[in-house]
């Protein structure tokens, strides 16, 4: 298998793009079974996990805030 050499920055998605990608993906998976607010909550949690290296609730909230470009307090409340 041949891999193209690309820069790390080129492979990273913009924070907004990552957020939309995760939400759209989970919405396609769960839209028939879960309420929209629950899907959004799962998307926020997944985005926080993807951005954070630890699974502590406060760190997930802070990572979510970083990924979404919002205040850390708002991310922790999510």
NORVENLIN-V345861 format. One record per residue. N is the residue number from 1. RES is the residue in one small letter. BURIAL is b if it has 16 or more other C-alpha atoms within 10 Angstrom, else e. Layout:
# NORVENLIN-V345861
N & RES & BURIAL
N & RES & BURIAL
This chain:
# NORVENLIN-V345861
1 & x & e
2 & x & e
3 & x & e
4 & x & e
5 & x & e
6 & x & e
7 & x & e
8 & x & e
9 & x & e
10 & x & e
11 & x & e
12 & x & e
13 & x & e
14 & x & e
15 & x & b
16 & x & e
17 & x & e
18 & x & b
19 & x & b
20 & x & e
21 & x & e
22 & x & b
23 & x & b
24 & x & b
25 & x & e
26 & x & b
27 & x & b
28 & x & e
29 & x & e
30 & x & e
31 & x & e
32 & x & e
33 & x & e
34 & x & e
35 & x & e
36 & x & e
37 & x & e
38 & x & e
39 & x & b
40 & x & b
41 & x & e
42 & x & b
43 & x & b
44 & x & b
45 & x & b
46 & x & b
47 & x & b
48 & x & b
49 & x & b
50 & x & b
51 & x & b
52 & x & b
53 & x & e
54 & x & e
55 & x & e
56 & x & e
57 & x & e
58 & x & e
59 & x & b
60 & x & b
61 & x & b
62 & x & b
63 & x & b
64 & x & b
65 & x & b
66 & x & b
67 & x & b
68 & x & b
69 & x & e
70 & x & e
71 & x & e
72 & x & b
73 & x & e
74 & x & e
75 & x & b
76 & x & b
77 & x & e
78 & x & e
